[in-house]
Amino acid sequence: GLAALSAGCHVFMEKPMTVDMREAEVLMDAVSRTGKLFMVNNTANWRPQTQKAHEWVSAGRIGAVQHVSCYMGNALHWLLEDPANVGWVRPSGTMVGNGFAWGQLSHTLAWVLRVTGLVPASVVADMNHSEKTGADLYDAAIIRCTSGALICIQGVGTLAGYKSQQDGDTRPANKEAEHRIFGSEGYLSYNGRDTVKESGSLTLRRNDGVTEEH
């Protein structure tokens, strides 16, 4: 990423863009210096429901954001409990761990920050790990934001899965999300399963009785 920015290129990087805080700061400085676009591949941030949720929150439809509750689950026991998957179960560089939070729950946090515009200030977190690989399978965190709002985020990497939709792929597939954003004048909720495209729902409920679906 740094070499591409230095060469005058816009950059689109896989998440996470780095596992080292200092490297992240260097990349941010390079973006500011070059004026180039820099994006991380959190693809859920650009879905229609995400854009609409962001519009609702930005327009004050739920008032000031006070509290966020979000959950993401995935059927990844086949990946996270296999010692052969070194890139997913063992730390590298300056990482202190590896597993579901690093590989998947980062999508949920990116979604929340995109929709709400909240800025994290502090975090308390804990997790439970696989006895086979040491990778984290179950994660929970409470994030205090600069506005005073709280983000409660949790993840599960061991959902029961369905047969993969890809021919010849025997890995189970299942990913689900349940998010709630509470404000001073109402709340919005998003629920969905990636394996069931029609399951996605976004609902706005205001204290004055107004309800909208998207």
Disulfide bonds with the S-S distance in Angstrom:
none
